[in-house]
Amino acid sequence: MTLASVPEVEWDHIAALGFDTVWFMGVWERSPEGIRISMANDGLQADFRRALPDFTEHDNVGSPYCVSGYVVDAHLGGPEALAAARKKLAERGLHLILDFVPNHVAPDHPWVHEHPTYFIQGNQEDLQADPRSFLALAGRVFACGRDPYFPAWPDVLQLNAFDQGLRSAVIETLADIAAQCDGVRCDMSMLLMNAIFEGTWGSRAGARPEKDYWPEVIPAVKEKYPEFQFIAEAYWDLEWELQQQGFDYCYDKRLYDRLEHDPAEAVRLHLCADLAYQEKLLRFIENHDEPRAATTFTPQKHRAAALTAMTLPGARLIHEGQLEGKTVRVPVFLARRPKESPDIELHAFYCQLLEGLQRGNFLDGSWQLCERRGWQDNASYLNLICWCWLNGDSRCLIVVNLSETRSQGRVRVPWDDHRDKVWRLQDLFTTEVYERDGDELCREGLYVDLPPWDFHFLQWL
C-alpha cells in the first residue's frame, strides 16, 4: 500500500469526525545509515521490544527525524503518491501538514559531501575525547545533533544555523516542500534561534548573524506561498517569541504539563494569557513524544483533560490512537503497531465531543474565560475552570472540575442579553436539559456541583 492507494473510506472517516488537517509524520526518505546506528543502540532496542515484544530488524524503518533527503520515500509511493493523497484530502476539505527537521540531517544526506560547511564540525581531538558526540565522515569530523540539555543524538549531524549557505538551502528546501502540502511542523524549532544556538555551540558556529534564523526563513517561503503554515514544536516558554518570529502556531506544552501535574488554578491562570497569543497555540494531551494519554491520566481525568484541550482557542492536536485509548507509545522508528483492543467507552466520548463541536460550530466563534466564585467556608470553586463560546446564535458553556474533590461554585456567563428571559441549556454528554432564569445567570451566575474530574458542556437551545 502507498499513500495513493489508501482506501478512500479512511479519508472519509477522518473528515466525518470534523478534522480539518492531517499531519503525515515521516514521508521523507529515511536513512539506511540511521537505521544501522539505531540497531546498535541498546536503549533503542529495549524501547522497540517494549512496544513490540516480537520485534525484528525488519520492523525498524528508521526515524522520521533522521532525514536522508526531502523526497517522498519510495516505499510510500514517492512524490506522485503524496500528490494523489493530498488531492483526496482536499476533496474532503482537509489540509496536509508534513515535517521539517531544521536542526539536523542524517549522516548520509547529500549535503554531507556536497556542502560540508552547512554543518557544525569538530576535529580529531573532539572525536577522541567525546566519540558519542562526533562522527568521522568523508575525511572530516562532524558534530552530532543535540539539544543543549541532553546527550547528542548519535544518528544525526548538526546543521549550522549561522551559516548563510545553509539558510539559503533551507529556504529552497522549504519552498519545494510548500509546493507539496499546506504547512510544516518544525521539529525542535527553538534550537535554531540565535541566542539558543549560540549558547549551545559557541565559537564552533562562527559569527552570530545579525538576523535570527526564523525571521529570515519564514518570510522568504511565505513570499511565494503566503498561505503556507508554520507550526513550531516549542519548549522552554519560548512560544511567544517564536510567534513573533513568524510561526502560525506553537506547541502548548505548558498546558499539557499543568493538566498533568498542577491544580486547576494554575490551568486557569494559563488561560488568562492574551487571546491573540492563545489563538496561536497548539493544544494537546498526547503526541508521539509523550506517553499515551490513556496511561498518563485516569479514565475520568483523561476525559476532563481532553475536553479542556479540545475546546480552547488555538489549534488542537489529536494523536493517532488517542481516540481509541491506545496505551503503547510506539517508537517512531517502527513500521508496525502492536494489536490493542480499543476502549469503546472512551472512543464514544471522543466521537460525541467531536460531533458536538461540529454541530455547534463553536470553535469558529469568540471565546471567553468565565468568572467563578464560591462562598464562605467553601473554597472548592477554585477547582473549577470555565469558559464559553459564542458564534452567532450558537452558544456553549464549559465547566470542568480539575480535581479529585467534589466542587461547587457559581459561574457567571458574560452575555448581558440573557436578562428577562428563561433559557434552556442542554448538556452535550448527558442530554439533560436545564431551564434557568436569565437574570440569575447574569447576577449570581449558574450554580454547578461537579464530582471529581467531571464537567458540563452546556449548549443553549
C-alpha positions in Angstrom: 0.0 0.0 0.0 1.2 3.5 -0.8 -0.2 6.9 0.0 -2.0 6.8 -3.3 -3.8 3.5 -2.6 -5.1 4.2 1.0 -8.8 3.3 0.8 -11.0 6.3 0.4 -13.1 5.2 3.4 -10.1 6.1 5.6 -10.1 9.7 4.4 -13.9 9.8 4.7 -13.7 8.6 8.3 -11.2 11.4 9.3 -13.3 14.1 7.5 -16.5 12.8 9.1 -15.0 13.3 12.6 -14.6 17.0 11.9 -10.9 17.3 11.5 -9.6 19.9 9.0 -6.0 18.9 8.7 -3.9 15.7 8.6 -0.3 15.5 9.7 1.7 12.8 7.8 4.7 12.2 10.1 7.6 10.6 8.2 7.0 10.9 4.5 10.6 11.8 3.7 13.4 9.5 2.7 14.7 7.7 5.9 18.3 7.0 6.4 19.8 3.5 6.0 22.8 4.7 8.0 20.4 5.9 10.7 18.8 2.5 10.8 22.2 0.9 11.2 23.2 3.2 14.1 19.8 2.6 15.8 20.2 -1.1 15.6 23.4 -0.9 17.6 21.8 1.3 20.3 20.9 -0.9 23.3 18.5 1.8 24.7 16.5 2.0 21.5 16.5 -1.8 21.1 14.9 -2.1 24.6 12.3 0.6 23.6 11.5 -1.3 20.4 10.9 -4.5 22.3 8.9 -2.8 25.0 6.4 -1.7 22.2 6.8 -4.9 20.1 7.8 -8.0 22.1 8.2 -9.9 18.8 10.3 -7.1 17.3 12.5 -8.0 14.3 15.0 -5.8 12.5 12.5 -5.5 9.6 10.2 -3.5 11.9 12.8 -0.7 12.1 12.3 1.5 9.1 14.2 4.4 10.6 13.4 7.6 12.4 11.3 10.2 10.5 13.7 12.8 12.2 16.8 11.2 10.6 16.1 12.5 7.1 18.4 11.5 4.3 16.6 13.6 1.7 13.5 15.7 1.4 11.9 13.5 -1.2 8.9 11.3 -0.5 10.1 7.9 0.3 9.7 5.3 -2.5 8.1 2.8 -0.1 5.2 5.3 0.3 4.9 5.7 -3.4 7.1 8.8 -4.0 6.0 12.3 -4.8 3.2 11.2 -7.1 1.6 9.2 -4.4 1.8 12.1 -1.9 0.2 14.4 -4.5 -2.6 11.8 -5.0 -3.3 11.6 -1.3 -3.2 15.4 -1.0 -5.8 15.6 -3.7 -8.1 13.2 -2.0 -7.7 15.1 1.3 -8.5 18.4 -0.4 -11.7 16.9 -1.9 -12.9 16.4 1.6 -11.8 19.9 2.8 -8.7 18.5 4.6 -5.3 20.2 4.6 -2.0 18.5 4.8 0.9 19.0 7.2 4.3 17.5 6.7 7.5 17.5 8.8 10.6 19.7 8.6 13.6 19.0 10.7 15.7 22.2 10.8 18.3 21.2 13.4 19.9 18.1 11.8 20.0 15.6 9.0 21.1 12.0 8.6 24.8 11.1 8.1 24.0 10.0 4.5 22.3 13.2 3.5 23.8 14.6 0.2 24.8 17.9 2.0 27.5 16.0 3.9 29.6 15.6 0.8 28.3 18.4 -1.3 28.1 21.2 1.3 30.1 20.3 4.4 30.2 23.9 5.5 26.5 23.6 6.3 27.4 21.6 9.4 29.0 22.2 12.8 32.4 20.5 12.6 35.0 19.3 15.1 38.4 17.7 14.9 40.2 14.5 15.8 40.7 15.7 19.4 36.9 16.2 19.8 36.3 12.7 18.3 38.7 11.1 20.7 37.5 13.0 23.7 33.8 12.5 23.0 33.1 9.8 20.4 29.4 9.8 21.3 29.0 13.4 20.1 31.1 13.4 16.9 31.3 11.3 13.7 34.1 11.0 11.2 32.8 11.1 7.7 34.2 12.0 4.3 37.6 12.9 5.8 36.0 15.3 8.3 34.7 15.3 11.8 31.1 16.3 12.2 29.2 17.2 15.4 26.1 15.1 16.1 22.8 16.9 16.5 21.9 17.8 20.0 19.6 19.7 22.4 21.8 21.6 25.0 20.2 19.8 27.9 20.7 16.2 26.7 23.4 14.0 25.2 23.9 14.2 21.4 21.7 12.1 19.1 24.2 9.6 17.5 22.3 9.1 14.3 22.2 12.7 13.0 24.6 15.5 12.2 24.2 19.0 13.5 23.4 21.8 10.9 25.0 25.2 11.5 22.1 27.7 11.8 24.6 30.6 11.5 25.8 29.5 8.0 24.3 31.7 5.3 24.6 29.0 2.7 22.6 26.6 4.9 19.9 29.2 5.4 19.6 29.7 1.6 19.4 26.0 1.1 16.7 25.7 3.8 14.6 28.3 2.2 14.9 26.5 -1.1 14.0 23.2 0.6 11.0 24.6 2.3 9.8 26.2 -0.9 9.9 22.8 -2.5 8.0 21.3 0.5 5.4 24.1 0.3 4.5 23.1 -3.2 3.5 19.6 -1.9 1.5 20.5 1.3 -0.2 23.2 3.3 2.2 23.5 6.1 5.1 22.1 8.1 5.5 21.0 11.7 9.1 22.2 12.5 10.9 19.9 14.9 12.5 21.5 18.0 12.2 24.9 16.4 13.7 26.8 19.3 17.1 25.2 18.8 17.7 27.4 15.8 17.1 30.7 17.5 20.2 32.8 17.5 20.5 33.0 21.3 19.8 29.3 21.8 22.1 28.2 19.0 25.0 30.4 20.2 24.6 29.1 23.8 24.7 25.5 22.5 27.6 25.7 20.1 29.6 28.8 21.0 32.5 29.6 18.7 32.1 26.4 16.7 29.1 28.1 14.9 31.1 31.1 13.9 29.9 34.7 14.0 26.3 35.2 15.1 24.2 36.6 12.2 22.5 39.9 12.6 19.1 38.4 11.7 17.6 35.5 13.5 17.0 32.2 11.7 13.2 32.0 11.5 12.6 35.7 10.7 14.9 35.1 7.7 13.5 31.7 6.6 9.7 32.1 7.2 9.0 35.3 5.3 11.1 34.1 2.3 8.9 31.0 2.0 5.7 32.9 2.6 6.6 35.4 -0.1 6.0 32.6 -2.6 3.4 30.6 -0.6 1.6 33.2 1.6 -1.0 30.7 3.0 1.6 28.2 4.0 1.5 27.4 7.7 4.5 27.0 10.1 4.0 25.1 13.3 6.7 25.1 16.0 7.5 22.3 18.3 8.5 24.6 21.1 9.6 24.3 24.7 11.3 26.4 27.5 8.5 29.1 27.4 9.7 30.4 24.1 6.3 30.1 22.4 5.5 33.9 22.4 9.0 34.7 21.0 8.6 32.1 18.2 5.2 33.5 17.4 6.8 37.0 17.0 9.4 35.3 14.7 6.7 34.2 12.3 5.2 30.9 13.4 1.5 30.5 12.9 1.2 28.0 15.8 3.4 26.8 18.7 3.1 23.7 20.9 1.4 24.5 24.2 3.5 22.1 26.3 2.9 24.2 29.4 -0.8 23.4 29.2 -0.1 19.7 29.0 2.2 19.8 32.0 -0.3 21.8 34.0 -3.2 19.4 33.2 -1.0 16.5 34.2 0.5 17.9 37.4 -0.9 21.2 38.6 -4.0 22.4 40.4 -6.9 23.9 38.5 -5.9 27.4 39.4 -2.6 27.0 37.5 -4.6 26.0 34.4 -6.9 29.0 34.8 -4.1 31.4 35.1 -2.5 29.9 32.0 -5.8 30.7 30.2 -5.7 34.3 31.3 -3.0 35.0 28.7 -3.7 37.4 25.9 -6.2 35.9 23.4 -4.0 36.8 20.4 -1.3 34.7 21.9 -3.6 31.8 22.8 -5.1 31.7 19.3 -1.6 30.7 18.0 -1.1 27.8 20.4 -1.4 24.1 19.5 -3.1 22.2 22.4 -2.7 18.5 23.0 -2.8 15.8 25.7 -0.8 13.3 23.7 1.7 13.2 20.9 4.4 10.9 19.7 6.9 12.3 22.2 4.7 11.9 25.3 3.3 8.8 27.0 -0.2 7.8 25.8 -2.9 9.8 27.5 -4.7 6.6 28.5 -1.7 5.8 30.7 -0.9 9.3 31.9 -4.4 10.1 33.1 -7.1 8.1 34.9 -10.1 7.4 32.7 -12.2 10.3 34.1 -9.2 12.7 34.3 -8.5 11.8 30.7 -11.9 12.9 29.6 -11.6 16.2 31.6 -8.2 16.9 30.1 -9.3 16.1 26.6 -12.4 18.2 26.8 -10.3 21.1 28.1 -7.6 20.8 25.3 -10.2 20.3 22.6 -12.4 23.4 23.4 -9.8 26.1 23.9 -8.8 28.7 21.4 -5.9 27.9 19.0 -5.3 24.7 17.1 -6.0 21.3 18.6 -4.0 18.1 18.0 -5.3 14.5 18.3 -2.6 11.8 18.0 -3.0 8.5 16.2 -4.6 6.0 18.6 -5.7 8.6 21.1 -9.4 8.3 20.3 -9.3 4.5 20.8 -7.4 4.8 24.1 -4.3 3.0 23.0 -1.7 2.6 25.7 1.5 1.6 24.0 3.7 4.5 23.0 5.2 3.3 19.7 8.8 4.5 18.9 8.7 6.5 15.6 11.3 4.1 14.1 8.7 1.2 13.9 6.6 0.3 10.9 4.3 -1.9 12.9 1.9 -1.3 15.8 1.0 -3.8 18.5 -2.5 -5.0 18.4 -4.6 -3.4 21.1 -8.3 -3.6 21.8 -10.0 -0.2 21.6 -11.5 1.4 24.6 -15.1 1.5 23.4 -16.4 4.0 26.0 -13.5 6.4 25.5 -14.0 6.3 21.7 -17.7 7.0 22.2 -16.8 10.0 24.4 -14.4 11.5 21.8 -16.9 10.9 18.9 -19.6 12.6 21.0 -17.3 15.6 21.7 -16.2 16.0 18.1 -19.8 15.7 16.8 -21.0 18.3 19.3 -18.2 20.7 18.2 -19.2 20.3 14.6 -22.9 20.7 15.3 -22.5 24.0 17.2 -19.6 25.2 15.1 -18.4 26.9 18.3 -14.7 26.9 17.6 -15.2 29.4 14.8 -16.8 31.9 17.2 -15.4 34.1 20.0 -14.0 32.6 23.2 -14.0 34.0 26.7 -12.8 32.8 30.1 -15.7 33.0 32.6 -15.7 34.2 36.2 -16.5 31.7 39.0 -16.9 32.2 42.7 -17.8 30.4 45.9 -19.0 31.3 49.3 -17.8 31.3 52.9 -16.4 28.0 54.2 -16.3 26.5 50.7 -13.3 27.2 48.5 -13.9 24.2 46.2 -14.9 26.6 43.4 -11.1 27.1 42.9 -11.1 23.6 41.4 -13.4 24.7 38.6 -12.4 26.4 35.4 -14.9 27.6 32.9 -15.2 29.3 29.5 -17.7 30.0 26.8 -18.0 30.2 23.1 -20.4 32.4 21.1 -20.9 32.0 17.3 -24.0 33.8 16.0 -26.9 32.1 17.7 -24.8 29.2 18.9 -23.6 29.4 22.5 -21.9 27.0 24.8 -20.5 27.0 28.4 -17.9 24.5 29.5 -17.2 23.9 33.2 -14.5 21.4 34.3 -13.7 20.2 37.8 -9.9 19.6 37.5 -9.5 18.0 40.9 -10.1 14.8 42.9 -12.6 16.7 45.1 -16.3 17.3 44.6 -16.6 21.0 43.9 -19.3 23.7 43.9 -19.5 27.2 42.6 -21.3 29.9 40.7 -20.3 30.5 37.1 -21.2 33.8 35.5 -21.8 33.9 31.8 -20.7 37.2 30.1 -23.8 37.7 27.9 -26.0 40.6 29.1 -28.8 39.7 26.6 -29.8 36.9 29.0 -31.8 39.2 31.2 -35.6 39.0 31.3 -35.6 35.5 29.7 -35.8 31.9 30.6 -33.0 29.9 28.9 -32.9 26.2 28.1 -29.4 24.6 28.4 -28.7 21.0 27.3 -25.6 19.0 28.4 -23.9 17.6 25.4 -22.9 14.4 27.2 -25.9 13.6 29.4 -28.5 15.2 27.1 -30.2 16.6 30.2 -32.0 19.9 29.7 -31.9 22.7 32.3 -34.2 25.8 32.4 -32.5 28.7 34.0 -33.6 32.3 34.7 -31.6 34.8 32.7 -31.5 37.4 35.4 -30.0 34.8 37.8 -27.4 33.8 35.2 -26.2 37.4 34.8 -26.5 38.3 38.5 -25.5 35.4 40.7 -24.3 33.0 38.0 -25.1 29.4 37.2 -24.8 27.1 40.2 -22.7 24.0 39.5 -21.9 20.9 41.6 -19.5 18.5 40.0 -17.9 15.2 41.1 -14.1 14.8 40.8 -12.9 15.3 37.2 -16.5 15.8 36.0 -17.7 18.5 33.6 -20.6 20.3 31.9 -20.7 21.1 28.2 -23.9 23.1 28.1 -25.4 24.2 24.8 -28.0 26.9 24.6 -31.2 25.7 22.9 
